[in-house]
Amino acid sequence: MKNIHWLILIGIYLSFFIWYTNLSGPVTTDEINEYLLKGSEDFKTEDLFREFLENDDGKDFYMVNYLDLNENPPILPATGQGASAWDLLGHYNEFMFPNLFSRACHPVFGGPVVSDALDLLNIEEGKTWDYVVIMRYRSRRDLADIATNPDFFGRHDYKIGSLDKTIAVPVNPRFTADFRYLLFFILFTIGLIIQVFKKKTN
């Protein structure tokens, strides 16, 4: 076929789009009740988590995480004595990253804080942080699936042990570099280059 490269590129893009996009709609009431049942003993903010799921719009969202690392983390079985906060986080992320990436969830930004907060209002102990990470989640369902996985509960102890304090705020994106648009333009550009090359060689 003369233009088979376009079909291949479209196939690649559609495969990525289907994987990267939540096509299952918002979380249902039955799903919410099931999630809360599975995690009821571990969710100290159950009402807040229920509200978060009940207000699901079916779209992706971002979690903005502020991390203040524990300089004297507890001794835990998998990391042992003398482990740093990063060691504990590493054990936690051994579970998290595969589960995140398999669901098209991934970090979009991360870095060490270079100064105490320059603007602070009505927040106690919120001036000092060590690290900020922004995670992209394909859907609230994906977050709930991970957070109610029985393997998550034991690993979460390592995250808690690694931190003195943390804030995690979910945000609906308004202005962001969506990978679906980026991949579209990359593949479209590749297609045009191939098209031009074919014309020159014919």
VENWO-V625983 format. One record per residue. N is the residue number from 0. SS is DSSP state (hx for helix, st for strand, lp for the rest). PHI is phi in radians with two decimals (* if undefined). Layout:
n=[N	N]
ss=[SS	SS]
phi=[PHI	PHI]
This chain:
n=[0	1	2	3	4	5	6	7	8	9	10	11	12	13	14	15	16	17	18	19	20	21	22	23	24	25	26	27	28	29	30	31	32	33	34	35	36	37	38	39	40	41	42	43	44	45	46	47	48	49	50	51	52	53	54	55	56	57	58	59	60	61	62	63	64	65	66	67	68	69	70	71	72	73	74	75	76	77	78	79	80	81	82	83	84	85	86	87	88	89	90	91	92	93	94	95	96	97	98	99	100	101	102	103	104	105	106	107	108	109	110	111	112	113	114	115	116	117	118	119	120	121	122	123	124	125	126	127	128	129	130	131	132	133	134	135	136	137	138	139	140	141	142	143	144	145	146	147	148	149	150	151	152	153	154	155	156	157	158	159	160	161	162	163	164	165	166	167	168	169	170	171	172	173	174	175	176	177	178	179	180	181	182	183	184	185	186	187	188	189	190	191	192	193	194	195	196	197	198	199	200	201]
ss=[lp	lp	lp	hx	hx	hx	hx	hx	hx	hx	hx	hx	hx	hx	hx	hx	hx	hx	hx	hx	lp	lp	lp	lp	lp	lp	lp	lp	hx	hx	hx	hx	hx	hx	hx	hx	hx	hx	hx	lp	lp	lp	lp	lp	lp	hx	hx	hx	hx	hx	hx	hx	hx	hx	lp	lp	lp	lp	lp	lp	st	st	st	st	st	st	st	st	st	lp	lp	lp	lp	lp	lp	st	lp	lp	lp	st	lp	lp	lp	lp	hx	hx	hx	hx	hx	hx	hx	hx	hx	hx	hx	hx	hx	hx	hx	hx	hx	lp	lp	lp	lp	st	st	st	st	st	st	st	lp	lp	lp	lp	lp	lp	lp	lp	lp	lp	lp	lp	lp	lp	lp	lp	lp	lp	st	st	st	st	st	st	st	lp	lp	hx	hx	hx	hx	hx	hx	hx	hx	lp	lp	hx	hx	hx	hx	hx	hx	hx	hx	hx	hx	hx	hx	hx	st	st	st	st	st	st	st	st	st	lp	lp	lp	lp	lp	lp	lp	hx	hx	hx	hx	hx	hx	hx	hx	hx	hx	hx	hx	hx	hx	hx	hx	hx	hx	hx	hx	hx	hx	hx	lp]
phi=[*	-1.15	-1.97	-1.11	-1.08	-1.17	-1.12	-1.14	-1.15	-1.12	-1.08	-1.09	-1.16	-1.11	-1.08	-1.13	-1.07	-1.12	-1.25	-1.47	-1.95	-1.33	-1.86	-1.73	1.33	-1.16	-1.12	-1.50	-1.07	-1.09	-1.11	-1.05	-1.08	-1.18	-1.07	-1.17	-1.16	-1.24	-1.99	-1.04	-1.34	-1.93	-1.61	-1.29	-2.01	-1.00	-1.09	-1.18	-1.14	-1.08	-1.08	-1.03	-1.32	-1.15	-1.60	-1.08	-1.75	1.40	-1.87	-1.27	-2.65	-2.09	-1.90	-1.65	-1.99	-1.82	-2.14	-2.02	-1.29	-1.44	-1.29	-2.29	-1.16	-1.24	-1.44	-2.13	-0.94	-1.35	-1.91	1.26	-1.38	1.43	-1.27	-1.52	-1.04	-1.18	-1.12	-1.15	-1.12	-1.08	-1.16	-1.09	-1.29	-1.03	-1.48	-1.20	-1.06	-1.05	-1.24	-1.22	-1.11	-1.16	-1.91	1.06	-1.89	-2.86	-1.26	-2.03	-2.79	-2.91	-3.14	-1.30	-1.31	-1.78	-2.82	-1.07	-0.98	-1.46	-2.43	-2.49	-2.47	0.98	-2.24	-1.37	0.98	-1.90	-1.46	-1.96	-2.42	-1.80	-2.65	-2.24	-2.31	-2.01	-1.91	-1.67	-1.97	-1.12	-2.86	-1.23	-1.09	-1.10	-1.08	-1.14	-1.06	-1.21	-1.23	-1.87	-1.20	-0.95	-1.23	-1.22	-1.08	-1.15	-1.20	-1.10	-1.03	-1.28	-1.14	-1.06	-1.17	-1.44	-2.13	-1.43	-2.78	-2.74	-2.32	-2.24	-2.08	-1.36	-2.36	-1.42	-1.25	-2.09	-2.21	-2.72	-1.51	-1.32	-1.09	-1.16	-1.23	-1.07	-1.13	-1.02	-1.17	-1.12	-1.18	-1.11	-1.12	-1.06	-1.08	-1.15	-1.08	-1.08	-1.07	-1.14	-1.10	-1.12	-1.14	-1.23	-1.54	-1.51]
